[in-house]
Amino acid sequence: MSISDTDYAVMVRSRLLTTIREGPIYCELSGTLNNEYLHYLNLAIPEPGVHGKVITSTVVLKHEILA
């Protein structure tokens, strides 16, 4: 995104840490972000190993710019 959003960054960080701790996460999310309505699916999968990364994929189902 071109505009930083602290709440969004905190949510993404939380999702990544939860994935590392608990395993794969699949979620469907909707809400407003920077005056835009989004509805999307997200999958997060941890790579194996102590220093494994988290692989994520997001599909936007709906995107509306709010007036």
Backbone torsions as a table, in degrees:
resi	resn	phi	psi	omega
1	MET	NA	147.2	-177.3
2	SER	-80.0	-22.0	-179.5
3	ILE	-112.5	127.8	-179.6
4	SER	-71.4	145.1	179.6
5	ASP	-137.4	108.8	-175.4
6	THR	-60.4	-42.6	179.9
7	ASP	-61.1	-42.0	178.8
8	TYR	-64.4	-43.1	179.4
9	ALA	-61.8	-41.0	177.5
10	VAL	-63.9	-41.2	179.4
11	MET	-64.2	-42.9	179.4
12	VAL	-64.9	-44.4	179.2
13	ARG	-60.9	-43.5	178.6
14	SER	-61.4	-42.7	179.3
15	ARG	-63.6	-40.5	178.8
16	LEU	-65.5	-44.7	179.6
17	LEU	-65.0	-39.3	177.1
18	THR	-63.6	-40.3	178.5
19	THR	-62.8	-43.2	178.3
20	ILE	-62.8	-42.5	-176.3
21	ARG	-75.4	-42.9	-169.0
22	GLU	-113.4	-13.0	-179.4
23	GLY	107.4	-169.1	-174.4
24	PRO	-55.7	145.1	177.5
25	ILE	-128.3	134.5	171.6
26	TYR	-124.9	127.1	179.5
27	CYS	-144.9	153.5	174.2
28	GLU	-113.6	125.5	-174.1
29	LEU	-127.0	150.3	173.2
30	SER	-150.7	148.9	178.8
31	GLY	160.9	-174.0	-178.8
32	THR	-101.8	145.8	179.0
33	LEU	-148.5	118.9	-179.1
34	ASN	52.3	47.9	179.9
35	ASN	60.8	30.3	175.4
36	GLU	-130.7	137.9	175.8
37	TYR	-91.9	129.6	179.5
38	LEU	-126.9	142.1	172.3
39	HIS	-133.0	118.3	-174.4
40	TYR	-149.2	163.6	175.3
41	LEU	-108.5	143.4	179.2
42	ASN	-137.7	137.4	175.7
43	LEU	-124.7	131.4	177.6
44	ALA	-128.9	127.0	-176.9
45	ILE	-129.0	128.7	178.6
46	PRO	-81.0	140.9	171.6
47	GLU	-77.0	148.9	179.0
48	PRO	-68.5	157.5	176.2
49	GLY	104.4	159.7	-177.9
50	VAL	-61.3	-39.3	-177.9
51	HIS	-106.5	26.7	179.7
52	GLY	-64.6	149.9	178.3
53	LYS	-94.1	175.1	175.1
54	VAL	-110.2	127.4	177.1
55	ILE	-97.6	128.4	180.0
56	THR	-125.7	152.5	174.7
57	SER	-140.8	135.5	-179.9
58	THR	-129.4	137.3	175.9
59	VAL	-122.6	120.4	178.4
60	VAL	-84.6	122.1	179.2
61	LEU	-91.6	-33.2	-178.8
62	LYS	-149.4	137.6	-179.9
63	HIS	-142.5	116.6	179.2
64	GLU	-127.6	134.8	173.4
65	ILE	-87.8	123.3	-177.3
66	LEU	-84.8	145.4	-179.9
67	ALA	-76.2	NA	NA
